Amino acid sequence: MTLHTDRPNKIMSLPTVQISTELAILLAYYLSYEEKDRGYGGLMRRAADHLIYHLVSRWRTAPDPEATTVAVVQKLLPVADRTHMAKALG
């Protein structure tokens, strides 16, 4: 997964960050949760709430998904979940 670290309106010129294998595994685990408002279902509900469902749904279906922005990740992952992931990764 690639994250843009700047404003989303200048996608072509943005610096990107490759995430670590550990974070990729943690995200896969997070998406497998089946609790209400968590996991893949919760993420897709938040994407719909923020009117970016069409973008997020392509991440799963595209062979080479587009990079995303930090702002999108912040909209999709609640603060408590991001904090937990950050602590888990040290």
DOVO-437356 format. One record per residue (C-alpha): x, y, z. Coordinates in steps of 0.5 Angstrom, whole numbers. Each point is the difference from the previous one (the first is absolute). Example, Ala and Ser with C-alpha at 12.3 -4.5 7.8 and 13.67 -1.06 7.14 Angstrom:
<pt u="25" v="-9" w="16"/>
<pt u="2" v="7" w="-2"/>
END
This chain:
<pt u="0" v="0" w="0"/>
<pt u="2" v="7" w="-2"/>
<pt u="-2" v="6" w="4"/>
<pt u="1" v="7" w="-2"/>
<pt u="3" v="5" w="5"/>
<pt u="-3" v="6" w="-2"/>
<pt u="-6" v="4" w="-3"/>
<pt u="-5" v="-5" w="-4"/>
<pt u="-1" v="5" w="-6"/>
<pt u="7" v="-1" w="-3"/>
<pt u="1" v="-7" w="0"/>
<pt u="5" v="-1" w="-6"/>
<pt u="5" v="4" w="4"/>
<pt u="-1" v="-2" w="7"/>
<pt u="6" v="-4" w="4"/>
<pt u="-3" v="-7" w="2"/>
<pt u="2" v="-5" w="6"/>
<pt u="0" v="-7" w="-1"/>
<pt u="-3" v="-4" w="6"/>
<pt u="4" v="-5" w="4"/>
<pt u="-2" v="-7" w="-1"/>
<pt u="-2" v="0" w="8"/>
<pt u="-5" v="5" w="-2"/>
<pt u="-2" v="-3" w="-6"/>
<pt u="-1" v="-6" w="5"/>
<pt u="-4" v="4" w="5"/>
<pt u="-4" v="3" w="-5"/>
<pt u="-2" v="-7" w="-3"/>
<pt u="-2" v="-2" w="7"/>
<pt u="-4" v="6" w="2"/>
<pt u="-4" v="-1" w="-6"/>
<pt u="-2" v="-7" w="2"/>
<pt u="-3" v="3" w="6"/>
<pt u="-8" v="-2" w="0"/>
<pt u="-2" v="5" w="5"/>
<pt u="-5" v="5" w="-1"/>
<pt u="4" v="7" w="-3"/>
<pt u="6" v="-4" w="0"/>
<pt u="4" v="-4" w="-6"/>
<pt u="-2" v="0" w="-7"/>
<pt u="-7" v="1" w="1"/>
<pt u="1" v="6" w="5"/>
<pt u="5" v="3" w="-5"/>
<pt u="-4" v="0" w="-6"/>
<pt u="-6" v="3" w="4"/>
<pt u="5" v="6" w="2"/>
<pt u="2" v="0" w="-7"/>
<pt u="-8" v="1" w="-2"/>
<pt u="-1" v="5" w="5"/>
<pt u="6" v="4" w="-3"/>
<pt u="-2" v="-1" w="-7"/>
<pt u="6" v="-3" w="-2"/>
<pt u="-3" v="-7" w="0"/>
<pt u="2" v="-1" w="-8"/>
<pt u="7" v="2" w="1"/>
<pt u="1" v="-5" w="6"/>
<pt u="-4" v="-6" w="-3"/>
<pt u="5" v="0" w="-6"/>
<pt u="6" v="-1" w="5"/>
<pt u="-3" v="-7" w="1"/>
<pt u="-1" v="-2" w="-7"/>
<pt u="5" v="4" w="-4"/>
<pt u="6" v="-4" w="-2"/>
<pt u="5" v="6" w="1"/>
<pt u="-4" v="5" w="5"/>
<pt u="1" v="7" w="0"/>
<pt u="4" v="3" w="6"/>
<pt u="-4" v="4" w="5"/>
<pt u="1" v="6" w="4"/>
<pt u="1" v="0" w="8"/>
<pt u="-7" v="4" w="0"/>
<pt u="-4" v="-5" w="-3"/>
<pt u="3" v="-5" w="5"/>
<pt u="-1" v="4" w="6"/>
<pt u="-8" v="1" w="-2"/>
<pt u="0" v="-8" w="-1"/>
<pt u="4" v="-2" w="6"/>
<pt u="-3" v="2" w="7"/>
<pt u="5" v="4" w="4"/>
<pt u="0" v="-6" w="6"/>
<pt u="1" v="-5" w="-6"/>
<pt u="6" v="4" w="-3"/>
<pt u="3" v="1" w="7"/>
<pt u="0" v="-7" w="2"/>
<pt u="3" v="-2" w="-7"/>
<pt u="6" v="5" w="2"/>
<pt u="1" v="-3" w="7"/>
<pt u="0" v="-7" w="-3"/>
<pt u="5" v="2" w="-5"/>
<pt u="4" v="4" w="5"/>
END
